[in-house]
Amino acid sequence: MKISFQMDPIESVDINADSSFRLAEEAQTRGHTLFFYTPDHLAYQEGRITARGHDLKVQRVQGNHALLGERREVDLADFDVVWLRQDPPFDMHYITSTHLLDRLAPQTLVVNDPFWVRNYPEKLLVLDFPDLTPPTTIARDLETIKAFKKKHGDVILKPLYGNGGAGVFRLDAQDRNLTSLHELFSGFSREPLIVQKFLPAVSNGDKRIILVDGAPVGAINRVPATGETRSNLHVGGRPEKIGLSDRDQEICTRIGPLLKEKGQIFVGIDVIGDYLTEINVTSPTGIQELERFDGVNIAAKIWDAIEARCA
């Protein structure tokens, strides 16, 4: 098949951690041809969805891992699969790219389905499952956020459309910084904030569970560094091998059919203790860590699901 990756610059990725690189590597092993472009080179041109990018070959040699051909323009309708893999922020640039990629259906499969990526961003899809999630408020209004904090005491405050642990703050019952943080966020963004009751179980780790076409295929535990609340690997969280608990299986059973129905083939959910906190559909990570811990080819499972849909 002809495969195209819409993602951030591939030249700078860590080949031992990046999930997009691993997906490209597995596709190449299967004999598929690869093309790469960044989202700023996606365009609508008189009825065609085009991209300016490079033919791509990958190899597991850091610093020389992406062999790029000459820049050329392609019609994305000529591809069998387009991967939507750029990282958030989930801003209007990101949203516009999902609208353009929508227009490739049904002849080209876009993974994950851009219509539902747009309508189910990380911290909003969980609202469909309130019994699985910690107490949550989404608001821009300071008084609403203050009332939530007064009720629950110890809370996590973060940008609604952030990623990678950026801008995440824990505010305990004695903290006096809520108003200042609200002013800070409001000064550069019109977006709401999300506030959740703090879960002490995060000290034992924040579990990332990978689902392929709605079914769980494994998990890694991300343990915060000493003195940190955030467990994201980007900010020093330590990955550990872990299995799925009965509660994890219950959560996956509840959300899996919806993910499969909406074309969310590669998803990473975050579970702290007994609670689901995020459903990551934009650019989930964790494949390579899980493969090393469990000895299972997760990338192959993802491509099996994609090839089955294309067939």
FISEZA-410608 format. One record per residue (C-alpha): residue in three letters; x, y, z. Coordinates in steps of 0.001 Angstrom, whole numbers. Layout:
REC   residu        c1        c2        c3
REC      Ala         X         Y         Z
...
This chain:
REC   residu        c1        c2        c3
REC      Met         0         0         0
REC      Lys       929      3666      -317
REC      Ile      1184      5237      3143
REC      Ser      1542      8913      4030
REC      Phe      2457     10323      7448
REC      Gln      1285     13786      8472
REC      Met      3447     14538     11490
REC      Asp      5974     16873     13067
REC      Pro      9506     16839     11577
REC      Ile     10592     13207     11484
REC      Glu     14267     14170     11395
REC      Ser     14190     15140     15088
REC      Val     12326     12174     16606
REC      Asp     13844      9758     19133
REC      Ile     13851      6463     17249
REC      Asn     13822      4490     20524
REC      Ala     10641      6137     21803
REC      Asp      8650      7678     18953
REC      Ser      5512      5746     18001
REC      Ser      5235      7277     14515
REC      Phe      8741      6070     13668
REC      Arg      7850      2585     14873
REC      Leu      4672      2573     12752
REC      Ala      6661      3662      9690
REC      Glu      9274       990     10378
REC      Glu      6673     -1774     10563
REC      Ala      4919      -523      7404
REC      Gln      8202      -563      5518
REC      Thr      8907     -4114      6741
REC      Arg      5564     -5144      5230
REC      Gly      6547     -3724      1839
REC      His      4415      -573      1956
REC      Thr      5835      2628       435
REC      Leu      6106      5714      2650
REC      Phe      5630      9453      2194
REC      Phe      6125     12153      4834
REC      Tyr      4928     15751      5148
REC      Thr      4349     18271      7924
REC      Pro       836     19694      8476
REC      Asp      1809     23184      7261
REC      His      2278     21649      3784
REC      Leu     -1255     20212      3640
REC      Ala     -3530     22090      1224
REC      Tyr     -6892     22190      -554
REC      Gln     -6397     22988     -4243
REC      Glu     -9506     23280     -6414
REC      Gly    -11111     20121     -5145
REC      Arg     -7933     18160     -4424
REC      Ile     -6286     17558     -1036
REC      Thr     -2552     17850     -1620
REC      Ala       647     17787       389
REC      Arg      4224     18815      -320
REC      Gly      6684     16405      1232
REC      His      9137     13602       663
REC      Asp      9263      9925      -179
REC      Leu     10561      8261      2970
REC      Lys     12621      5299      4014
REC      Val     13470      4649      7662
REC      Gln     16308      2846      9372
REC      Arg     17171      2372     13038
REC      Val     20226      4657     13011
REC      Gln     19695      7710     15210
REC      Gly     20569     10876     13316
REC      Asn     20317      9101      9983
REC      His     16994      7397     10562
REC      Ala     14891      9205      7937
REC      Leu     16054      9002      4321
REC      Leu     14088     11643      2436
REC      Gly     13635     12025     -1304
REC      Glu     13337     15331     -3138
REC      Arg     10404     17489     -2086
REC      Arg      7386     16923     -4313
REC      Glu      3667     17559     -4344
REC      Val      1231     14645     -4128
REC      Asp     -2520     14164     -4290
REC      Leu     -3414     12414     -1028
REC      Ala     -6366     10698     -2708
REC      Asp     -3753      8515     -4435
REC      Phe     -2727      7017     -1081
REC      Asp     -4306      4023       632
REC      Val     -3655      5314      4181
REC      Val     -2877      8729      5645
REC      Trp     -1697      8857      9259
REC      Leu     -2794     11905     11291
REC      Arg       135     11948     13714
REC      Gln      1183     15511     14519
REC      Asp      1302     16346     18222
REC      Pro     -1109     18817     19818
REC      Pro     -1731     21668     20759
REC      Phe     -5228     20981     19542
REC      Asp     -5683     24461     18071
REC      Met     -7404     25810     14938
REC      His     -4424     24720     12818
REC      Tyr     -4943     21153     14014
REC      Ile     -8722     21348     13596
REC      Thr     -8407     22716     10055
REC      Ser     -6191     19797      9078
REC      Thr     -8903     17384     10249
REC      His    -11472     19176      8066
REC      Leu     -9218     18845      5012
REC      Leu     -8402     15194      5678
REC      Asp    -12132     14471      6076
REC      Arg    -12437     15059      2345
REC      Leu    -10306     12022      1501
REC      Ala    -12995      9563      2567
REC      Pro    -13990      7013      1453
REC      Gln    -11207      6239     -1019
REC      Thr     -8377      6907      1469
REC      Leu     -8351      5634      5061
REC      Val     -7228      8332      7518
REC      Val     -6015      7020     10880
REC      Asn     -7341      7978     13310
REC      Asp    -10623      9070     11679
REC      Pro    -10245     12886     11601
REC      Phe    -13946     13630     12078
REC      Trp    -13929     11902     15445
REC      Val    -10451     13116     16406
REC      Arg    -11901     16603     16017
REC      Asn    -15015     15792     18038
REC      Tyr    -13376     13557     20659
REC      Pro    -10200     15350     21840
REC      Glu     -8275     13865     24762
REC      Lys     -9955     15442     27761
REC      Leu    -13510     15670     26370
REC      Leu    -14394     12129     25308
REC      Val    -14002     11002     28937
REC      Leu    -17023     13170     29785
REC      Asp    -19189     10482     28166
REC      Phe    -18177      8146     31015
REC      Pro    -18640     10144     34246
REC      Asp    -18822      7028     36415
REC      Leu    -15322      6022     35246
REC      Thr    -13654      9401     35798
REC      Pro    -12685     11507     38836
REC      Pro    -14858     14547     39666
REC      Thr    -14244     17049     36875
REC      Thr    -15093     20621     35932
REC      Ile    -14370     22417     32654
REC      Ala    -14715     26181     32881
REC      Arg    -13125     29516     32097
REC      Asp    -15067     31286     34831
REC      Leu    -12884     31706     37946
REC      Glu    -15764     31486     40431
REC      Thr    -16820     28103     39039
REC      Ile    -13275     26789     39367
REC      Lys    -12979     28200     42910
REC      Ala    -16200     26459     43912
REC      Phe    -14901     23129     42602
REC      Lys    -11635     23567     44486
REC      Lys    -13464     24494     47692
REC      Lys    -15548     21325     47400
REC      His    -12675     18923     46654
REC      Gly     -9714     20660     48318
REC      Asp     -6841     19024     46469
REC      Val     -7129     19410     42673
REC      Ile     -5236     19240     39390
REC      Leu     -5539     22281     37097
REC      Lys     -4444     22096     33447
REC      Pro     -5159     23523     29976
REC      Leu     -8056     21771     28277
REC      Tyr     -6123     21275     25033
REC      Gly     -2587     20875     26380
REC      Asn      -348     17837     26061
REC      Gly      2792     16214     27384
REC      Gly      2247     17431     30955
REC      Ala      2744     21100     30030
REC      Gly       922     23567     32266
REC      Val      -276     20959     34794
REC      Phe      -520     22214     38387
REC      Arg     -1498     20527     41628
REC      Leu     -3278     22883     44017
REC      Asp     -3790     21412     47493
REC      Ala     -6136     22729     50160
REC      Gln     -3546     25250     51451
REC      Asp     -2532     26580     48027
REC      Arg     -3195     30261     47304
REC      Asn     -2198     30428     43645
REC      Leu     -5461     29654     41845
REC      Thr     -6348     33255     41009
REC      Ser     -2828     34008     39779
REC      Leu     -2750     30881     37626
REC      His     -6150     31760     36181
REC      Glu     -4825     35210     35284
REC      Leu     -1741     33643     33712
REC      Phe     -3699     31224     31530
REC      Ser     -6302     33857     30602
REC      Gly     -3543     36213     29503
REC      Phe     -2486     34046     26549
REC      Ser     -5495     31817     25825
REC      Arg     -9274     32048     25510
REC      Glu     -9677     28322     26098
REC      Pro    -11300     26871     29230
REC      Leu     -9358     25049     31912
REC      Ile    -10033     21549     33181
REC      Val     -9969     20840     36915
REC      Gln    -10052     17349     38404
REC      Lys     -9962     16030     41939
REC      Phe     -6382     15017     42754
REC      Leu     -5880     11252     42866
REC      Pro     -3217     10253     45443
REC      Ala     -2813      6940     43591
REC      Val      -745      8821     40990
REC      Ser      2265      8340     43278
REC      Asn      2089      4658     42282
REC      Gly      1948      5581     38607
REC      Asp      -261      6736     35761
REC      Lys     -1082      3731     33592
REC      Arg     -1045      4144     29800
REC      Ile     -3168      1436     28196
REC      Ile     -2911       942     24431
REC      Leu     -6061       -60     22540
REC      Val     -6037     -1250     18938
REC      Asp     -9385     -1045     17153
REC      Gly    -11127      -893     20533
REC      Ala     -9303     -3812     22193
REC      Pro     -6594     -3451     24874
REC      Val     -3225     -4888     23873
REC      Gly     -1163     -3972     26951
REC      Ala       -98     -1216     29324
REC      Ile      2908       564     30780
REC      Asn      3034      2291     34147
REC      Arg      4483      5818     34194
REC      Val      5828      6703     37642
REC      Pro      6409     10388     38508
REC      Ala      9932     11511     39306
REC      Thr     10647     12390     42942
REC      Gly      8953     15659     43822
REC      Glu      6815     15631     40655
REC      Thr      3042     15287     40295
REC      Arg      3215     14697     36541
REC      Ser      4041     11229     35267
REC      Asn      4419     12025     31553
REC      Leu      7567     10511     30043
REC      His      8301     13906     28434
REC      Val      8870     15407     31905
REC      Gly     10858     12627     33554
REC      Gly      8267      9949     34304
REC      Arg      9744      6444     34540
REC      Pro      8120      3645     32499
REC      Glu      7556       321     34258
REC      Lys      6147     -3018     33179
REC      Ile      2592     -3608     34393
REC      Gly      -428     -5738     33579
REC      Leu     -4128     -4930     33279
REC      Ser     -6291     -5057     36404
REC      Asp     -9950     -6083     36474
REC      Arg    -10852     -2375     36661
REC      Asp     -8695     -1632     33612
REC      Gln    -10487     -4383     31711
REC      Glu    -13849     -2962     32792
REC      Ile    -12894       496     31520
REC      Cys    -11692      -880     28187
REC      Thr    -14831     -2963     27766
REC      Arg    -16940       157     28267
REC      Ile    -15091      2492     25901
REC      Gly    -13708        20     23333
REC      Pro    -16822      -429     21166
REC      Leu    -17219      3343     20755
REC      Leu    -13568      3765     19728
REC      Lys    -13862       968     17154
REC      Glu    -17117      2347     15761
REC      Lys    -15630      5824     15328
REC      Gly    -12483      4669     13528
REC      Gln    -10053      5312     16389
REC      Ile     -7654      2487     15594
REC      Phe     -4681      3507     17763
REC      Val     -5659      4966     21149
REC      Gly     -3857      5433     24447
REC      Ile     -5929      5881     27590
REC      Asp     -4648      7089     30952
REC      Val     -5793      5406     34165
REC      Ile     -4826      6487     37692
REC      Gly     -5905      4016     40362
REC      Asp     -9484      3140     39455
REC      Tyr    -10168      6228     37341
REC      Leu     -9990      7006     33641
REC      Thr     -8474     10485     33162
REC      Glu     -7824     10845     29403
REC      Ile     -8567      9104     26099
REC      Asn     -5731     10070     23753
REC      Val     -6712      9922     20072
REC      Thr     -4691     12736     18453
REC      Ser     -1149     11340     18613
REC      Pro      -912      8599     21239
REC      Thr      2457      7226     22301
REC      Gly      3803      4232     24201
REC      Ile      4241      1567     21496
REC      Gln      7972      1086     21844
REC      Glu      8018       969     25658
REC      Leu      5208     -1589     25629
REC      Glu      6932     -3713     22997
REC      Arg     10132     -3806     25063
REC      Phe      8316     -4744     28280
REC      Asp      5910     -7339     26859
REC      Gly      7830     -8641     23844
REC      Val      4764     -8137     21639
REC      Asn      4796     -6422     18236
REC      Ile      2173     -3739     18897
REC      Ala      2912     -1949     15614
REC      Ala      2061     -5168     13783
REC      Lys     -1291     -5379     15574
REC      Ile     -2076     -1821     14479
REC      Trp     -1145     -2533     10872
REC      Asp     -3165     -5765     10928
REC      Ala     -6210     -3717     11900
REC      Ile     -5535     -1108      9209
REC      Glu     -4957     -3692      6465
REC      Ala     -8166     -5460      7459
REC      Arg    -10115     -2211      7102
REC      Cys     -8519     -1433      3746
REC      Ala     -9302     -4932      2492
